[in-house]
Amino acid sequence: MRVTADRDRCVGSGQCAMLSPEVFDQDDDGLVEVLREEPDAALREDVLRAADL
């Protein structure tokens, strides 16, 4: 799995960072940052759930 983020669509709620902090964080403006573009398979479910939110 490869993870990317569309910062233009990010609303800064932090849900992705709360659900999968190993993969997502927020910058100083509250927008999503991807910490790991290719996370382990064990994180797949959390990453997919974070993407849905």
PQR file with spaces between the fields and no chain letter, atoms N, CA, C, O and H, PARSE charges and radii, in Angstrom:
ATOM       1  N    MET     1       0.843   -1.167    0.000 -0.4000 1.5000
ATOM       2  CA   MET     1       0.000    0.000    0.000 -0.0000 2.0000
ATOM       3  C    MET     1       0.890    1.234    0.000  0.5500 1.7000
ATOM       4  O    MET     1       1.894    1.293    0.711 -0.5500 1.4000
ATOM       5  N    ARG     2       0.509    2.214   -0.806 -0.4000 1.5000
ATOM       6  CA   ARG     2       1.200    3.502   -0.829 -0.0000 2.0000
ATOM       7  C    ARG     2       0.206    4.574   -0.379  0.5500 1.7000
ATOM       8  O    ARG     2      -0.909    4.651   -0.894 -0.5500 1.4000
ATOM       9  H    ARG     2      -0.306    2.166   -1.383  0.4000 1.0000
ATOM      10  N    VAL     3       0.612    5.385    0.568 -0.4000 1.5000
ATOM      11  CA   VAL     3      -0.252    6.402    1.156 -0.0000 2.0000
ATOM      12  C    VAL     3       0.148    7.781    0.653  0.5500 1.7000
ATOM      13  O    VAL     3       1.323    8.148    0.680 -0.5500 1.4000
ATOM      14  H    VAL     3       1.518    5.322    0.987  0.4000 1.0000
ATOM      15  N    THR     4      -0.840    8.539    0.196 -0.4000 1.5000
ATOM      16  CA   THR     4      -0.653    9.942   -0.174 -0.0000 2.0000
ATOM      17  C    THR     4      -1.773   10.739    0.479  0.5500 1.7000
ATOM      18  O    THR     4      -2.748   10.165    0.963 -0.5500 1.4000
ATOM      19  H    THR     4      -1.794    8.241    0.174  0.4000 1.0000
ATOM      20  N    ALA     5      -1.635   12.046    0.494 -0.4000 1.5000
ATOM      21  CA   ALA     5      -2.662   12.902    1.077 -0.0000 2.0000
ATOM      22  C    ALA     5      -2.939   14.072    0.145  0.5500 1.7000
ATOM      23  O    ALA     5      -2.023   14.642   -0.448 -0.5500 1.4000
ATOM      24  H    ALA     5      -0.842   12.513    0.101  0.4000 1.0000
ATOM      25  N    ASP     6      -4.199   14.417    0.028 -0.4000 1.5000
ATOM      26  CA   ASP     6      -4.609   15.580   -0.750 -0.0000 2.0000
ATOM      27  C    ASP     6      -4.838   16.721    0.236  0.5500 1.7000
ATOM      28  O    ASP     6      -5.919   16.849    0.811 -0.5500 1.4000
ATOM      29  H    ASP     6      -4.943   13.954    0.511  0.4000 1.0000
ATOM      30  N    ARG     7      -3.830   17.530    0.422 -0.4000 1.5000
ATOM      31  CA   ARG     7      -3.902   18.603    1.422 -0.0000 2.0000
ATOM      32  C    ARG     7      -4.947   19.662    1.062  0.5500 1.7000
ATOM      33  O    ARG     7      -5.401   20.397    1.939 -0.5500 1.4000
ATOM      34  H    ARG     7      -2.952   17.426   -0.045  0.4000 1.0000
ATOM      35  N    ASP     8      -5.331   19.751   -0.197 -0.4000 1.5000
ATOM      36  CA   ASP     8      -6.380   20.693   -0.600 -0.0000 2.0000
ATOM      37  C    ASP     8      -7.752   20.258   -0.086  0.5500 1.7000
ATOM      38  O    ASP     8      -8.642   21.091    0.080 -0.5500 1.4000
ATOM      39  H    ASP     8      -4.963   19.154   -0.910  0.4000 1.0000
ATOM      40  N    ARG     9      -7.926   18.977    0.162 -0.4000 1.5000
ATOM      41  CA   ARG     9      -9.205   18.462    0.659 -0.0000 2.0000
ATOM      42  C    ARG     9      -9.215   18.279    2.170  0.5500 1.7000
ATOM      43  O    ARG     9     -10.272   18.041    2.755 -0.5500 1.4000
ATOM      44  H    ARG     9      -7.203   18.300    0.027  0.4000 1.0000
ATOM      45  N    CYS    10      -8.064   18.386    2.802 -0.4000 1.5000
ATOM      46  CA   CYS    10      -7.940   18.191    4.245 -0.0000 2.0000
ATOM      47  C    CYS    10      -8.649   19.329    4.987  0.5500 1.7000
ATOM      48  O    CYS    10      -8.455   20.505    4.680 -0.5500 1.4000
ATOM      49  H    CYS    10      -7.206   18.579    2.326  0.4000 1.0000
ATOM      50  N    VAL    11      -9.475   18.953    5.970 -0.4000 1.5000
ATOM      51  CA   VAL    11     -10.176   19.961    6.765 -0.0000 2.0000
ATOM      52  C    VAL    11      -9.513   20.180    8.125  0.5500 1.7000
ATOM      53  O    VAL    11      -9.952   21.026    8.904 -0.5500 1.4000
ATOM      54  H    VAL    11      -9.632   17.998    6.220  0.4000 1.0000
ATOM      55  N    GLY    12      -8.463   19.422    8.404 -0.4000 1.5000
ATOM      56  CA   GLY    12      -7.697   19.631    9.622 -0.0000 2.0000
ATOM      57  C    GLY    12      -8.341   19.123   10.889  0.5500 1.7000
ATOM      58  O    GLY    12      -8.025   19.612   11.973 -0.5500 1.4000
ATOM      59  H    GLY    12      -8.106   18.735    7.771  0.4000 1.0000
ATOM      60  N    SER    13      -9.236   18.155   10.788 -0.4000 1.5000
ATOM      61  CA   SER    13      -9.902   17.646   11.986 -0.0000 2.0000
ATOM      62  C    SER    13      -9.019   16.711   12.806  0.5500 1.7000
ATOM      63  O    SER    13      -9.291   16.481   13.985 -0.5500 1.4000
ATOM      64  H    SER    13      -9.494   17.758    9.907  0.4000 1.0000
ATOM      65  N    GLY    14      -7.974   16.173   12.200 -0.4000 1.5000
ATOM      66  CA   GLY    14      -7.038   15.325   12.922 -0.0000 2.0000
ATOM      67  C    GLY    14      -7.466   13.885   13.100  0.5500 1.7000
ATOM      68  O    GLY    14      -6.793   13.124   13.796 -0.5500 1.4000
ATOM      69  H    GLY    14      -7.753   16.360   11.243  0.4000 1.0000
ATOM      70  N    GLN    15      -8.571   13.494   12.485 -0.4000 1.5000
ATOM      71  CA   GLN    15      -9.064   12.126   12.632 -0.0000 2.0000
ATOM      72  C    GLN    15      -8.057   11.100   12.125  0.5500 1.7000
ATOM      73  O    GLN    15      -7.881   10.049   12.742 -0.5500 1.4000
ATOM      74  H    GLN    15      -9.117   14.112   11.919  0.4000 1.0000
ATOM      75  N    CYS    16      -7.403   11.391   11.018 -0.4000 1.5000
ATOM      76  CA   CYS    16      -6.431   10.444   10.467 -0.0000 2.0000
ATOM      77  C    CYS    16      -5.256   10.266   11.431  0.5500 1.7000
ATOM      78  O    CYS    16      -4.792    9.145   11.639 -0.5500 1.4000
ATOM      79  H    CYS    16      -7.546   12.244   10.517  0.4000 1.0000
ATOM      80  N    ALA    17      -4.781   11.349   12.010 -0.4000 1.5000
ATOM      81  CA   ALA    17      -3.657   11.280   12.944 -0.0000 2.0000
ATOM      82  C    ALA    17      -4.040   10.555   14.231  0.5500 1.7000
ATOM      83  O    ALA    17      -3.206    9.880   14.834 -0.5500 1.4000
ATOM      84  H    ALA    17      -5.158   12.259   11.841  0.4000 1.0000
ATOM      85  N    MET    18      -5.283   10.689   14.651 -0.4000 1.5000
ATOM      86  CA   MET    18      -5.737    9.984   15.853 -0.0000 2.0000
ATOM      87  C    MET    18      -5.893    8.493   15.593  0.5500 1.7000
ATOM      88  O    MET    18      -5.574    7.681   16.462 -0.5500 1.4000
ATOM      89  H    MET    18      -5.961   11.238   14.161  0.4000 1.0000
ATOM      90  N    LEU    19      -6.376    8.119   14.417 -0.4000 1.5000
ATOM      91  CA   LEU    19      -6.598    6.705   14.099 -0.0000 2.0000
ATOM      92  C    LEU    19      -5.322    5.972   13.720  0.5500 1.7000
ATOM      93  O    LEU    19      -5.187    4.782   14.001 -0.5500 1.4000
ATOM      94  H    LEU    19      -6.635    8.778   13.711  0.4000 1.0000
ATOM      95  N    SER    20      -4.405    6.651   13.099 -0.4000 1.5000
ATOM      96  CA   SER    20      -3.181    6.008   12.625 -0.0000 2.0000
ATOM      97  C    SER    20      -1.980    6.949   12.797  0.5500 1.7000
ATOM      98  O    SER    20      -1.441    7.461   11.816 -0.5500 1.4000
ATOM      99  H    SER    20      -4.515    7.619   12.870  0.4000 1.0000
ATOM     100  N    PRO    21      -1.569    7.171   14.048 -0.5600 1.5000
ATOM     101  CA   PRO    21      -0.482    8.125   14.309  0.2800 2.0000
ATOM     102  C    PRO    21       0.872    7.670   13.777  0.5500 1.7000
ATOM     103  O    PRO    21       1.792    8.479   13.655 -0.5500 1.4000
ATOM     104  N    GLU    22       1.003    6.387   13.461 -0.4000 1.5000
ATOM     105  CA   GLU    22       2.246    5.897   12.885 -0.0000 2.0000
ATOM     106  C    GLU    22       2.406    6.368   11.443  0.5500 1.7000
ATOM     107  O    GLU    22       3.519    6.430   10.921 -0.5500 1.4000
ATOM     108  H    GLU    22       0.256    5.729   13.560  0.4000 1.0000
ATOM     109  N    VAL    23       1.279    6.699   10.803 -0.4000 1.5000
ATOM     110  CA   VAL    23       1.275    7.043    9.383 -0.0000 2.0000
ATOM     111  C    VAL    23       0.971    8.523    9.142  0.5500 1.7000
ATOM     112  O    VAL    23       1.532    9.126    8.227 -0.5500 1.4000
ATOM     113  H    VAL    23       0.375    6.648   11.227  0.4000 1.0000
ATOM     114  N    PHE    24       0.094    9.107    9.947 -0.4000 1.5000
ATOM     115  CA   PHE    24      -0.351   10.485    9.722 -0.0000 2.0000
ATOM     116  C    PHE    24      -0.006   11.389   10.893  0.5500 1.7000
ATOM     117  O    PHE    24       0.075   10.946   12.038 -0.5500 1.4000
ATOM     118  H    PHE    24      -0.362    8.617   10.690  0.4000 1.0000
ATOM     119  N    ASP    25       0.196   12.660   10.586 -0.4000 1.5000
ATOM     120  CA   ASP    25       0.386   13.709   11.588 -0.0000 2.0000
ATOM     121  C    ASP    25      -0.226   14.972   11.014  0.5500 1.7000
ATOM     122  O    ASP    25      -0.742   14.967    9.897 -0.5500 1.4000
ATOM     123  H    ASP    25       0.130   13.020    9.655  0.4000 1.0000
ATOM     124  N    GLN    26      -0.171   16.049   11.774 -0.4000 1.5000
ATOM     125  CA   GLN    26      -0.654   17.339   11.306 -0.0000 2.0000
ATOM     126  C    GLN    26       0.480   18.343   11.387  0.5500 1.7000
ATOM     127  O    GLN    26       1.285   18.312   12.318 -0.5500 1.4000
ATOM     128  H    GLN    26       0.248   16.053   12.682  0.4000 1.0000
ATOM     129  N    ASP    27       0.539   19.242   10.399 -0.4000 1.5000
ATOM     130  CA   ASP    27       1.556   20.284   10.414 -0.0000 2.0000
ATOM     131  C    ASP    27       1.108   21.435   11.306  0.5500 1.7000
ATOM     132  O    ASP    27       0.070   21.339   11.961 -0.5500 1.4000
ATOM     133  H    ASP    27      -0.116   19.267    9.644  0.4000 1.0000
ATOM     134  N    ASP    28       1.867   22.508   11.342 -0.4000 1.5000
ATOM     135  CA   ASP    28       1.551   23.658   12.199 -0.0000 2.0000
ATOM     136  C    ASP    28       0.228   24.320   11.839  0.5500 1.7000
ATOM     137  O    ASP    28      -0.375   24.993   12.675 -0.5500 1.4000
ATOM     138  H    ASP    28       2.711   22.586   10.811  0.4000 1.0000
ATOM     139  N    ASP    29      -0.232   24.135   10.594 -0.4000 1.5000
ATOM     140  CA   ASP    29      -1.507   24.703   10.159 -0.0000 2.0000
ATOM     141  C    ASP    29      -2.663   23.722   10.376  0.5500 1.7000
ATOM     142  O    ASP    29      -3.811   24.041   10.065 -0.5500 1.4000
ATOM     143  H    ASP    29       0.258   23.589    9.915  0.4000 1.0000
ATOM     144  N    GLY    30      -2.367   22.530   10.907 -0.4000 1.5000
ATOM     145  CA   GLY    30      -3.410   21.544   11.165 -0.0000 2.0000
ATOM     146  C    GLY    30      -3.709   20.634    9.990  0.5500 1.7000
ATOM     147  O    GLY    30      -4.629   19.819   10.062 -0.5500 1.4000
ATOM     148  H    GLY    30      -1.435   22.271   11.159  0.4000 1.0000
ATOM     149  N    LEU    31      -2.948   20.755    8.900 -0.4000 1.5000
ATOM     150  CA   LEU    31      -3.199   19.930    7.723 -0.0000 2.0000
ATOM     151  C    LEU    31      -2.405   18.634    7.798  0.5500 1.7000
ATOM     152  O    LEU    31      -1.358   18.555    8.440 -0.5500 1.4000
ATOM     153  H    LEU    31      -2.200   21.417    8.841  0.4000 1.0000
ATOM     154  N    VAL    32      -2.930   17.635    7.129 -0.4000 1.5000
ATOM     155  CA   VAL    32      -2.349   16.289    7.166 -0.0000 2.0000
ATOM     156  C    VAL    32      -0.928   16.247    6.609  0.5500 1.7000
ATOM     157  O    VAL    32      -0.597   16.924    5.635 -0.5500 1.4000
ATOM     158  H    VAL    32      -3.781   17.699    6.607  0.4000 1.0000
ATOM     159  N    GLU    33      -0.104   15.434    7.257 -0.4000 1.5000
ATOM     160  CA   GLU    33       1.226   15.093    6.774 -0.0000 2.0000
ATOM     161  C    GLU    33       1.331   13.576    6.804  0.5500 1.7000
ATOM     162  O    GLU    33       0.904   12.938    7.767 -0.5500 1.4000
ATOM     163  H    GLU    33      -0.372   14.884    8.048  0.4000 1.0000
ATOM     164  N    VAL    34       1.890   13.009    5.770 -0.4000 1.5000
ATOM     165  CA   VAL    34       2.096   11.558    5.730 -0.0000 2.0000
ATOM     166  C    VAL    34       3.497   11.271    6.255  0.5500 1.7000
ATOM     167  O    VAL    34       4.488   11.753    5.707 -0.5500 1.4000
ATOM     168  H    VAL    34       2.237   13.527    4.988  0.4000 1.0000
ATOM     169  N    LEU    35       3.564   10.480    7.324 -0.4000 1.5000
ATOM     170  CA   LEU    35       4.844   10.138    7.929 -0.0000 2.0000
ATOM     171  C    LEU    35       5.471    8.911    7.287  0.5500 1.7000
ATOM     172  O    LEU    35       6.693    8.809    7.180 -0.5500 1.4000
ATOM     173  H    LEU    35       2.759   10.089    7.769  0.4000 1.0000
ATOM     174  N    ARG    36       4.626    7.982    6.861 -0.4000 1.5000
ATOM     175  CA   ARG    36       5.106    6.734    6.255 -0.0000 2.0000
ATOM     176  C    ARG    36       4.307    6.465    4.986  0.5500 1.7000
ATOM     177  O    ARG    36       3.131    6.107    5.053 -0.5500 1.4000
ATOM     178  H    ARG    36       3.633    8.065    6.948  0.4000 1.0000
ATOM     179  N    GLU    37       4.933    6.634    3.854 -0.4000 1.5000
ATOM     180  CA   GLU    37       4.237    6.445    2.578 -0.0000 2.0000
ATOM     181  C    GLU    37       3.959    4.981    2.277  0.5500 1.7000
ATOM     182  O    GLU    37       3.033    4.666    1.529 -0.5500 1.4000
ATOM     183  H    GLU    37       5.888    6.924    3.800  0.4000 1.0000
ATOM     184  N    GLU    38       4.750    4.084    2.852 -0.4000 1.5000
ATOM     185  CA   GLU    38       4.550    2.654    2.637 -0.0000 2.0000
ATOM     186  C    GLU    38       4.503    1.936    3.982  0.5500 1.7000
ATOM     187  O    GLU    38       5.472    1.289    4.379 -0.5500 1.4000
ATOM     188  H    GLU    38       5.502    4.340    3.460  0.4000 1.0000
ATOM     189  N    PRO    39       3.371    2.051    4.682 -0.5600 1.5000
ATOM     190  CA   PRO    39       3.265    1.438    6.010  0.2800 2.0000
ATOM     191  C    PRO    39       3.188   -0.085    5.936  0.5500 1.7000
ATOM     192  O    PRO    39       2.856   -0.655    4.897 -0.5500 1.4000
ATOM     193  N    ASP    40       3.496   -0.720    7.041 -0.4000 1.5000
ATOM     194  CA   ASP    40       3.412   -2.170    7.157 -0.0000 2.0000
ATOM     195  C    ASP    40       1.984   -2.644    6.931  0.5500 1.7000
ATOM     196  O    ASP    40       1.026   -1.906    7.162 -0.5500 1.4000
ATOM     197  H    ASP    40       3.766   -0.257    7.885  0.4000 1.0000
ATOM     198  N    ALA    41       1.860   -3.861    6.485 -0.4000 1.5000
ATOM     199  CA   ALA    41       0.539   -4.455    6.233 -0.0000 2.0000
ATOM     200  C    ALA    41      -0.314   -4.473    7.495  0.5500 1.7000
ATOM     201  O    ALA    41      -1.540   -4.418    7.407 -0.5500 1.4000
ATOM     202  H    ALA    41       2.639   -4.460    6.298  0.4000 1.0000
ATOM     203  N    ALA    42       0.303   -4.548    8.652 -0.4000 1.5000
ATOM     204  CA   ALA    42      -0.433   -4.577    9.921 -0.0000 2.0000
ATOM     205  C    ALA    42      -1.199   -3.275   10.164  0.5500 1.7000
ATOM     206  O    ALA    42      -2.154   -3.257   10.940 -0.5500 1.4000
ATOM     207  H    ALA    42       1.300   -4.593    8.724  0.4000 1.0000
ATOM     208  N    LEU    43      -0.792   -2.199    9.516 -0.4000 1.5000
ATOM     209  CA   LEU    43      -1.446   -0.895    9.693 -0.0000 2.0000
ATOM     210  C    LEU    43      -2.533   -0.632    8.659  0.5500 1.7000
ATOM     211  O    LEU    43      -3.216    0.391    8.719 -0.5500 1.4000
ATOM     212  H    LEU    43      -0.016   -2.214    8.886  0.4000 1.0000
ATOM     213  N    ARG    44      -2.694   -1.540    7.724 -0.4000 1.5000
ATOM     214  CA   ARG    44      -3.614   -1.334    6.602 -0.0000 2.0000
ATOM     215  C    ARG    44      -5.032   -0.962    7.040  0.5500 1.7000
ATOM     216  O    ARG    44      -5.597    0.008    6.536 -0.5500 1.4000
ATOM     217  H    ARG    44      -2.140   -2.370    7.675  0.4000 1.0000
ATOM     218  N    GLU    45      -5.601   -1.709    7.955 -0.4000 1.5000
ATOM     219  CA   GLU    45      -6.979   -1.455    8.382 -0.0000 2.0000
ATOM     220  C    GLU    45      -7.134   -0.060    8.983  0.5500 1.7000
ATOM     221  O    GLU    45      -8.097    0.641    8.673 -0.5500 1.4000
ATOM     222  H    GLU    45      -5.142   -2.497    8.365  0.4000 1.0000
ATOM     223  N    ASP    46      -6.202    0.349    9.835 -0.4000 1.5000
ATOM     224  CA   ASP    46      -6.263    1.682   10.445 -0.0000 2.0000
ATOM     225  C    ASP    46      -6.110    2.781    9.396  0.5500 1.7000
ATOM     226  O    ASP    46      -6.788    3.806    9.467 -0.5500 1.4000
ATOM     227  H    ASP    46      -5.419   -0.220   10.087  0.4000 1.0000
ATOM     228  N    VAL    47      -5.225    2.573    8.425 -0.4000 1.5000
ATOM     229  CA   VAL    47      -5.008    3.570    7.368 -0.0000 2.0000
ATOM     230  C    VAL    47      -6.262    3.717    6.516  0.5500 1.7000
ATOM     231  O    VAL    47      -6.656    4.836    6.187 -0.5500 1.4000
ATOM     232  H    VAL    47      -4.675    1.741    8.367  0.4000 1.0000
ATOM     233  N    LEU    48      -6.888    2.616    6.158 -0.4000 1.5000
ATOM     234  CA   LEU    48      -8.099    2.673    5.351 -0.0000 2.0000
ATOM     235  C    LEU    48      -9.242    3.358    6.113  0.5500 1.7000
ATOM     236  O    LEU    48     -10.003    4.135    5.535 -0.5500 1.4000
ATOM     237  H    LEU    48      -6.568    1.706    6.425  0.4000 1.0000
ATOM     238  N    ARG    49      -9.354    3.070    7.387 -0.4000 1.5000
ATOM     239  CA   ARG    49     -10.390    3.712    8.209 -0.0000 2.0000
ATOM     240  C    ARG    49     -10.130    5.224    8.304  0.5500 1.7000
ATOM     241  O    ARG    49     -11.057    6.029    8.217 -0.5500 1.4000
ATOM     242  H    ARG    49      -8.736    2.439    7.857  0.4000 1.0000
ATOM     243  N    ALA    50      -8.859    5.595    8.483 -0.4000 1.5000
ATOM     244  CA   ALA    50      -8.490    7.019    8.556 -0.0000 2.0000
ATOM     245  C    ALA    50      -8.814    7.715    7.231  0.5500 1.7000
ATOM     246  O    ALA    50      -9.294    8.849    7.230 -0.5500 1.4000
ATOM     247  H    ALA    50      -8.105    4.942    8.554  0.4000 1.0000
ATOM     248  N    ALA    51      -8.559    7.054    6.122 -0.4000 1.5000
ATOM     249  CA   ALA    51      -8.857    7.641    4.804 -0.0000 2.0000
ATOM     250  C    ALA    51     -10.350    7.854    4.607  0.5500 1.7000
ATOM     251  O    ALA    51     -10.760    8.827    3.974 -0.5500 1.4000
ATOM     252  H    ALA    51      -8.169    6.133    6.123  0.4000 1.0000
ATOM     253  N    ASP    52     -11.159    6.958    5.139 -0.4000 1.5000
ATOM     254  CA   ASP    52     -12.605    7.111    5.018 -0.0000 2.0000
ATOM     255  C    ASP    52     -13.113    8.335    5.774  0.5500 1.7000
ATOM     256  O    ASP    52     -14.098    8.954    5.373 -0.5500 1.4000
ATOM     257  H    ASP    52     -10.825    6.168    5.653  0.4000 1.0000
ATOM     258  N    LEU    53     -12.448    8.675    6.853 -0.4000 1.5000
ATOM     259  CA   LEU    53     -12.889    9.840    7.635 -0.0000 2.0000
ATOM     260  C    LEU    53     -12.407   11.125    7.031  0.5500 1.7000
ATOM     261  O    LEU    53     -12.688   12.200    7.562 -0.5500 1.4000
ATOM     262  H    LEU    53     -11.647    8.172    7.179  0.4000 1.0000
